[in-house]
Every structure is written in C-alpha cells, then in structure tokens.
Amino acid sequence: MSSDYVTEKGGRLVATQRLYLTDDEKIVTEGDTAAATLYRTEGEEISEDDARRYGLLADGAKGKAKAADKARGRGEDKSR
C-alpha cells in the first residue's frame, strides 16, 4: 500500500514526506499555503484508519485494504 504520501515499511504505513493538515482537515505537503498544522514528518507511522480518512492510499490499495478487512471479519458484506 503506497502513494505519493505514504509507503509500507516493515508492515507499517509511514509518511514519505512532511504532511500538513489544512483548516478543513485535508492533507497537503510542505510549502502549500493552506497548511495549518504539521501532521507527520517523513518516516513517521500513519495508522491505516487515518490513511483512509485522509485519502492517502492509492486507489488500488484502498480496495486491497477493504478486502483484507473483510477477510479478517471486519466491515460488512453489503453484497447480500
């Protein structure tokens, strides 16, 4: 699971660069004028829940994470 903002390292998701939250809780990178609060620095761990919440996972990774959650018994199977 990786994107421009996160990568998987040793089974954990970590930030690939300094990430900031805007006032409306969107993720931006260093230098963006909307940056309000430092969220994570390069190499810091990001929970999978936060990565999903802030849209940090690549589209394919989101699907894989959902499938993995379903396989572990998390989440509902809405196909029934």
N, C-alpha and C positions, 0 to 999 in steps of 0.2 A: 504494500500500500504506500504509494508515494505520490507527490505532486510537486509543484514548484515551491511549496511552503514546508512540506513535511516529507520525511523519508522513514523507512523502517530500519531500525538498527538494533540488533540483538533482541528482536521480538517486541521492541517498543517503538512508538512513533516519536520522532524528535524533529524540532524545528531546524530548517536548513538555513535560516537567516533570522535577523531580528524582526519580530512581528508585533504590530501595534493594533489596539482596538480603537475604532472611531467612537464618537459620542453615541452613535446608533448601533454599536456593537458589531461592526463589520471589521474584518481583518485587512490591514494594509501593511505595506513594507516601509522600511526606514526611508525617510525623505518625503513621504506623502504628507501634504499639508493638512489632511484630515486626521492624521494620527493624534490621538489624545492620551492614550495610556500604553506603556510598554506591556505587552502580553507575555512574550517569551523571547529569549535570546537564542542564538544559534547553539544547537546541541541540547537544549532543554527538552524534557519529555512533555508530550501533549497527550492527554487521555483520548481514547478513541471517541468517547462521547463528545468531547469538545471539538475534536477534528470534524466530526459530523455536523455539530451545531453551527460551526463557523464555515462550513463548506470547504474544508482544507484537503479533503481526499479527492483524488482523481475519480471521475465518474465510474470507471470500472472497479475501482477499489471500494466504492460505496456498495456496489452490488455484491462484491465478494464478502464484504463485512456483514451485510444483511444475511447472505446465505450461511455464513459461518455462525451468526447468532441463531438463525433458525435451526441449524444442525445441533446447536448446544441447548436447544429448547427455549431460547429467548425469542420474544416477538411472537406476534400472532400469524397464523397462516390464514390469510384472507381469501385464499383461492377456493375455499369450501363454501 
